[in-house]
């Protein structure tokens, strides 16, 4: 029986046509199949493998922690050194109002926690999200979507969710004293890596201040150096009340967190007690990996390198079929005129040992989100393959 058939037999499918590459190992910017063919990875596990595959600093941190202990107690009860030192390091590199961390298992769980915190703290129920958002796929996160095709089978969802158009300042008037929280992605991911227009997030912040509504920024994808700053909101002069992070935070291991000011976060311990609980959140092994990842990013200034790599990609990827390159740093999307070009590039790229991937809503786009440790030479190699494939498409 083939690997793909075995895969489809026993693992639940997300689509009927997975890419189906059988992985033997991965290192740096490359993924290897069982014939030892090396595939240059421009996706990084969808922005998750921030400091490269099999980075030895993560391996050492994980092994060291495993020698001490693994899971010993549910989150929030025992003092575990790796968890404590990570939270201290993280908050040292955040605004002073973001000083209290709740560690969970994934980005979407962090969204759930943030929504619960907002409703409990404000006593309000209305949540406002942006159209074409993507915050995850659990029921609360799904309730924030406005993509009817994706949410219809799962109704009824959370009530009292309204939508505004991202970058539409007129819509900010819909935020009122009935609004518990407004949640937006700092950079819209699934919609096509759409940046906030100049002043938009500042105006959003001001309206939330005016109505005493909490502002939640989803940095699950832009965070941890991907956009050229440690966190994407640093580009836009807008500090949230609740920050949500995940993906690249532990170098490829499953983790998420939501962060707020200490007195705000205490709502979940008093109103009610155990307002959010998790068995494996704040896992000591994952926390050790997260500490190693953040330390590595800061030491090697990978956030600065991301901006230099962006310049290289924009300079090299000039082609008549590429209508636009959206995004910032190493969170970039190639946008084509037609969906079929994006499909061609992803599928033919894999045949040519280049890993690319789609975006959720913007079907004409292909993501470029490689490990932050990628070299200029590897970027040049990837761009050469992309241009060659687009030239072949143009000829055919």
C-alpha positions as CSV (number, residue, x, y, z in Angstrom):
1,X,0.0,0.0,0.0
2,X,1.4,3.4,-0.9
3,X,2.1,6.1,1.7
4,X,-0.6,8.3,0.3
5,X,-3.2,5.5,0.5
6,X,-2.2,4.7,4.0
7,X,-2.4,8.4,4.9
8,X,-5.9,8.6,3.5
9,X,-7.0,5.4,5.2
10,X,-6.2,6.3,8.8
11,X,-5.9,10.1,9.0
12,X,-8.8,12.5,8.8
13,X,-8.7,14.5,5.6
14,X,-8.9,18.3,5.4
15,X,-9.2,18.1,1.6
16,X,-9.6,15.3,-0.9
17,X,-6.3,16.2,-2.7
18,X,-3.5,16.7,-0.2
19,X,0.0,17.5,-1.6
20,X,1.0,14.1,-0.3
21,X,4.8,14.6,0.1
22,X,6.3,11.8,2.3
23,X,8.8,13.4,4.7
24,X,11.9,11.6,5.9
25,X,13.6,14.6,7.6
26,X,13.9,18.4,7.5
27,X,16.8,20.7,8.2
28,X,17.3,24.4,7.8
29,X,15.3,25.6,4.8
30,X,14.9,22.1,3.3
31,X,12.5,19.3,3.6
32,X,13.6,15.8,2.4
33,X,11.6,12.9,1.0
34,X,12.5,9.2,1.3
35,X,14.6,9.3,-1.8
36,X,16.6,12.0,-0.1
37,X,15.4,14.7,-2.6
38,X,15.7,18.1,-1.0
39,X,12.7,20.5,-1.4
40,X,13.4,24.2,-0.7
41,X,10.7,25.3,1.8
42,X,9.2,28.7,1.2
43,X,6.2,28.0,3.5
44,X,7.8,27.0,6.9
45,X,4.8,25.0,8.0
46,X,2.6,28.0,7.3
47,X,4.8,30.6,9.1
48,X,5.4,28.3,12.1
49,X,9.0,27.0,11.6
50,X,10.5,30.4,12.3
51,X,14.2,29.5,13.0
52,X,14.5,26.7,10.5
53,X,13.8,23.0,10.5
54,X,15.6,20.9,13.2
55,X,17.4,23.9,14.7
56,X,19.8,22.5,17.2
57,X,19.0,25.2,19.8
58,X,15.5,23.9,20.0
59,X,16.6,20.3,20.2
60,X,19.0,21.1,23.0
61,X,16.4,23.1,24.9
62,X,13.8,20.4,24.6
63,X,16.2,17.6,25.6
64,X,17.5,19.6,28.6
65,X,13.9,20.1,29.8
66,X,12.9,16.5,29.2
67,X,15.7,15.4,31.5
68,X,14.2,17.6,34.2
69,X,10.5,16.9,33.7
70,X,7.7,17.0,31.3
71,X,4.0,17.6,32.2
72,X,3.5,17.6,35.9
73,X,0.3,19.6,36.5
74,X,-2.5,21.6,34.8
75,X,-1.7,25.1,33.8
76,X,-1.5,27.7,36.6
77,X,-0.8,25.6,39.6
78,X,2.9,24.7,39.9
79,X,5.9,27.0,39.3
80,X,7.9,25.6,36.4
81,X,11.1,27.3,35.6
82,X,11.0,27.1,31.8
83,X,7.5,28.5,31.7
84,X,8.3,31.3,34.1
85,X,11.5,32.4,32.4
86,X,9.8,32.3,29.0
87,X,7.0,34.6,30.1
88,X,9.5,36.9,31.7
89,X,11.6,37.1,28.5
90,X,8.5,37.6,26.3
91,X,7.0,40.4,28.4
92,X,10.4,42.2,28.5
93,X,10.0,42.7,24.7
94,X,6.4,43.9,24.8
95,X,4.8,47.2,25.8
96,X,4.5,47.6,29.6
97,X,0.7,47.2,29.3
98,X,1.1,43.7,27.9
99,X,2.7,42.2,31.0
100,X,0.7,39.0,31.8
101,X,0.8,35.9,29.6
102,X,-1.7,33.0,29.4
103,X,0.0,30.1,27.6
104,X,-2.2,27.7,25.7
105,X,-1.8,25.0,23.0
106,X,-2.6,26.8,19.7
107,X,-3.5,30.1,18.1
108,X,-7.1,29.4,17.9
109,X,-7.3,28.4,21.6
110,X,-5.7,31.8,22.4
111,X,-8.4,33.5,20.4
112,X,-11.0,31.6,22.4
113,X,-9.4,32.8,25.6
114,X,-9.2,36.4,24.4
115,X,-12.9,36.4,23.5
116,X,-13.8,35.0,26.9
117,X,-11.6,37.6,28.6
118,X,-13.2,40.4,26.7
119,X,-16.8,39.4,27.5
120,X,-16.1,38.7,31.2
121,X,-14.1,41.9,31.7
122,X,-16.5,44.3,30.0
123,X,-19.8,42.7,30.9
124,X,-20.7,43.2,27.2
125,X,-21.4,40.5,24.6
126,X,-20.9,42.2,21.2
127,X,-17.8,41.2,19.3
128,X,-16.8,43.1,16.2
129,X,-14.5,41.4,13.7
130,X,-13.2,42.3,10.2
131,X,-14.7,40.8,7.0
132,X,-12.5,38.2,5.4
133,X,-10.8,37.5,8.7
134,X,-9.2,34.2,9.7
135,X,-8.6,33.6,13.4
136,X,-8.8,29.8,13.6
137,X,-11.3,27.0,13.3
138,X,-12.7,26.2,16.7
139,X,-16.3,27.4,17.3
140,X,-15.5,30.8,18.8
141,X,-12.9,31.6,16.2
142,X,-15.2,30.3,13.5
143,X,-18.0,32.5,14.7
144,X,-15.8,35.5,13.8
145,X,-15.8,34.5,10.1
146,X,-18.1,36.1,7.5
147,X,-17.3,33.4,4.9
148,X,-20.8,31.7,4.7
149,X,-19.6,28.7,2.7
150,X,-17.2,27.8,5.6
151,X,-19.5,28.6,8.5
152,X,-22.9,27.5,7.3
153,X,-22.6,23.8,8.2
154,X,-21.7,24.6,11.8
155,X,-24.5,27.0,12.7
156,X,-25.7,28.2,15.2
157,X,-22.4,30.0,16.1
158,X,-21.7,32.5,18.8
159,X,-24.3,35.3,18.8
160,X,-23.6,39.0,18.8
161,X,-20.8,39.0,16.3
162,X,-20.8,41.9,13.8
163,X,-18.4,42.7,10.9
164,X,-16.6,45.8,9.6
165,X,-14.5,46.2,6.5
166,X,-10.8,46.2,7.1
167,X,-9.2,49.6,6.3
168,X,-12.7,51.3,6.1
169,X,-12.5,54.1,8.7
170,X,-16.3,54.9,8.2
171,X,-17.1,51.4,9.6
172,X,-15.4,52.3,12.9
173,X,-18.5,54.2,13.8
174,X,-20.1,50.7,14.3
175,X,-18.0,50.3,17.4
176,X,-20.1,51.5,20.3
177,X,-20.5,51.3,24.1
178,X,-22.2,47.9,23.4
179,X,-19.0,46.5,22.0
180,X,-17.0,44.2,24.3
181,X,-14.1,43.9,21.9
182,X,-12.9,44.5,18.3
183,X,-10.6,41.8,16.9
184,X,-8.6,42.2,13.8
185,X,-5.4,40.6,12.3
186,X,-2.6,43.1,12.3
187,X,-2.0,42.0,8.7
188,X,-5.0,40.1,7.2
189,X,-3.6,36.6,6.3
190,X,-6.2,34.5,4.6
191,X,-7.5,37.5,2.7
192,X,-4.2,37.9,0.9
193,X,-1.7,39.5,3.3
194,X,-3.4,42.8,3.3
195,X,-1.6,45.6,5.3
196,X,-3.5,48.2,7.3
197,X,-3.5,51.5,5.5
198,X,-1.7,54.4,7.1
199,X,-3.4,55.5,10.3
200,X,-6.1,52.9,10.2
201,X,-5.1,50.9,13.3
202,X,-4.5,54.2,15.2
203,X,-8.0,55.3,14.4
204,X,-9.3,51.9,15.4
205,X,-7.4,52.2,18.7
206,X,-8.9,55.6,19.3
207,X,-12.5,54.4,18.7
208,X,-12.0,51.5,21.1
209,X,-10.7,54.0,23.7
210,X,-13.7,56.2,23.1
211,X,-16.2,53.4,23.7
212,X,-14.2,51.5,26.3
213,X,-14.1,48.5,24.0
214,X,-11.1,46.2,24.2
215,X,-8.9,45.9,21.1
216,X,-7.6,42.4,20.3
217,X,-4.9,42.1,17.8
218,X,-4.3,38.7,16.2
219,X,-0.5,38.4,15.7
220,X,-0.6,34.6,15.3
221,X,1.1,34.8,11.9
222,X,2.8,38.3,11.8
223,X,4.5,37.8,15.2
224,X,8.0,36.8,16.1
225,X,10.0,38.7,13.5
226,X,8.2,37.7,10.4
227,X,7.3,41.3,9.3
228,X,10.5,43.0,10.1
229,X,9.7,43.9,13.7
230,X,9.3,41.4,16.6
231,X,5.6,42.0,16.4
232,X,3.6,43.4,13.5
233,X,1.8,46.0,15.5
234,X,5.1,47.8,16.1
235,X,4.9,49.1,12.5
236,X,1.6,50.8,13.0
237,X,1.7,52.7,16.3
238,X,-1.1,50.7,17.8
239,X,-0.9,48.7,21.1
240,X,-3.7,46.3,21.7
241,X,-5.4,45.5,25.0
242,X,-5.1,41.8,24.3
243,X,-2.4,40.4,22.0
244,X,-2.8,36.9,20.5
245,X,0.2,35.0,19.4
246,X,1.1,31.5,18.1
247,X,2.6,29.8,15.0
248,X,6.3,30.8,14.9
249,X,6.6,31.2,18.7
250,X,8.2,27.8,19.5
251,X,10.0,27.1,16.2
252,X,7.4,24.6,15.0
253,X,6.0,23.1,18.2
254,X,2.3,23.6,19.1
255,X,1.7,26.7,21.2
256,X,-0.3,29.9,21.5
257,X,-0.8,32.6,24.1
258,X,-2.9,35.6,24.8
259,X,-1.4,38.5,26.7
260,X,-2.9,41.5,28.5
261,X,-2.4,43.9,31.4
262,X,-2.2,42.0,34.7
263,X,-5.4,43.4,36.3
264,X,-7.4,42.7,33.1
265,X,-6.1,39.1,32.9
266,X,-7.0,38.5,36.5
267,X,-10.7,38.5,35.5
268,X,-10.2,34.9,34.4
269,X,-9.1,33.9,37.9
270,X,-11.9,35.7,39.8
271,X,-15.0,36.3,37.6
272,X,-15.3,33.3,37.6
273,X,-12.5,31.4,39.2
274,X,-11.0,29.1,36.6
275,X,-12.5,31.2,33.9
276,X,-10.1,29.6,31.4
277,X,-8.4,26.4,32.1
278,X,-6.1,24.1,30.1
279,X,-4.3,20.8,30.9
280,X,-1.3,21.2,28.6
281,X,-1.1,24.9,28.1
282,X,2.2,26.3,29.5
283,X,3.8,22.9,28.9
284,X,7.4,23.1,30.2
285,X,8.9,21.4,27.1
286,X,7.1,23.7,24.7
287,X,8.0,26.7,26.9
288,X,11.7,25.7,26.7
289,X,11.4,25.6,22.9
290,X,9.7,28.9,22.8
291,X,12.4,30.5,25.0
292,X,15.1,29.1,22.7
293,X,13.2,30.4,19.6
294,X,12.8,33.9,20.9
295,X,16.3,34.1,22.2
296,X,17.6,33.0,18.8
297,X,15.5,35.5,16.9
298,X,16.7,38.3,19.1
299,X,20.4,37.2,19.1
300,X,20.5,37.0,15.3
301,X,18.2,39.9,14.6
302,X,16.1,37.8,12.3
303,X,13.4,40.4,12.2
304,X,15.9,42.9,10.6
305,X,17.0,40.2,8.1
306,X,13.3,39.7,7.1
307,X,13.2,43.2,5.7
308,X,16.4,42.7,3.7
309,X,15.0,39.4,2.3
310,X,11.8,41.2,1.3
311,X,13.9,43.6,-0.7
312,X,15.6,40.8,-2.5
313,X,12.3,39.0,-3.3
314,X,10.6,42.1,-4.6
315,X,13.7,42.9,-6.7
316,X,13.9,39.4,-8.2
317,X,10.2,38.5,-8.7
318,X,9.3,40.8,-11.5
319,X,7.2,39.0,-14.0
320,X,4.2,40.0,-16.1
321,X,2.1,37.3,-14.5
322,X,2.7,38.6,-11.0
323,X,0.2,41.5,-10.6
324,X,1.2,42.4,-7.1
325,X,3.4,41.3,-4.1
326,X,1.5,42.0,-0.9
327,X,2.7,41.8,2.7
328,X,5.8,42.8,4.7
329,X,9.1,41.2,5.6
330,X,8.8,37.4,5.0
331,X,5.1,37.4,5.1
332,X,4.5,37.9,1.4
333,X,1.9,36.9,-1.2
334,X,2.3,36.7,-4.9
335,X,-1.0,37.7,-6.5
336,X,-1.9,36.6,-10.0
337,X,-4.7,37.5,-12.3
338,X,-6.3,34.1,-12.2
339,X,-6.6,31.3,-9.7
340,X,-5.3,28.7,-12.1
341,X,-1.9,30.4,-12.2
342,X,-1.6,30.1,-8.4
343,X,-2.6,26.5,-8.6
344,X,-0.1,25.8,-11.3
345,X,2.7,27.4,-9.4
346,X,2.1,25.5,-6.2
347,X,1.7,22.1,-7.9
348,X,4.5,22.5,-10.4
349,X,6.7,24.0,-7.7
350,X,6.5,20.8,-5.8
351,X,7.4,18.8,-8.8
352,X,10.5,21.1,-9.1
353,X,11.4,20.6,-5.4
354,X,10.0,23.9,-4.2
355,X,7.4,24.1,-1.5
356,X,4.8,26.8,-1.9
357,X,1.2,27.0,-0.7
358,X,-2.1,28.8,-1.1
359,X,-3.9,31.4,1.0
360,X,-7.3,30.6,2.4
361,X,-9.6,33.2,0.7
362,X,-7.5,34.9,-1.9
363,X,-7.4,32.1,-4.5
364,X,-5.2,34.0,-6.9
365,X,-2.3,34.2,-4.4
366,X,0.6,32.0,-3.4
367,X,2.3,32.5,0.0
368,X,6.0,33.1,0.5
369,X,6.7,32.6,4.2
370,X,10.0,30.7,4.6
371,X,11.9,30.2,7.8
372,X,13.4,33.5,9.0
373,X,16.8,31.8,8.8
374,X,16.7,31.4,5.1
375,X,19.8,32.6,3.3
376,X,19.9,35.1,0.4
377,X,21.3,32.4,-1.8
378,X,18.3,30.2,-1.0
379,X,15.9,33.0,-1.7
380,X,17.6,33.6,-5.1
381,X,17.3,29.9,-5.8
382,X,13.6,29.9,-5.0
383,X,12.9,33.0,-7.0
384,X,14.7,31.5,-10.0
385,X,12.5,28.4,-9.9
386,X,9.4,30.6,-9.6
387,X,10.4,32.7,-12.6
388,X,11.2,29.6,-14.7
389,X,7.8,28.1,-13.9
390,X,6.0,31.3,-14.8
391,X,7.9,31.5,-18.0
392,X,6.9,28.0,-18.9
393,X,3.3,28.9,-18.1
394,X,3.4,32.0,-20.3
395,X,4.8,29.9,-23.2
396,X,2.1,27.2,-22.8
